[in-house]
Amino acid sequence: MSTSVTVGDRVSWNTSQGETRGRVIQRKSNDFIFQGQKFSASSNEPTFIVESDKTGSRDAQRPEALHRLNRRRH
């Protein structure tokens, strides 16, 4: 991914059900357990917690799996 994402960004990512859209709600820079699964993370290789717009479910994603969506201008 060429552009880094930050907390609050609107993003899309692929799931087994297809493309999902939502937002980044947290950046993890230390190893952590999320939904019973262990994830490795560091300040150089963070993992992001994202929330689906459609279902509200949360998932942990590596930055290379996230695609920042264009911000709309009003």
Phi, psi and omega in degrees: 000130185277331181249128180286151178257156178227165178303133181099342180294145171275132185220166170232156177205159182268139174231177178295340178270357182117195182290135178241143178241146180184211181220157177279126181248343180201146176247125180253130180238012174227157176304145183205164175249130181225123181051042176078004181244138180273135179237141174262137178207154175212174179294331177277335180226075183285166170236144182247140172266125182240153180237128181290135175295321187285314187250342184079000179287153183247151182213155175260131182224144173285152183300328181291345178272349184261141177238115181291135179271148178297140176277137179278140176257138181255000000 
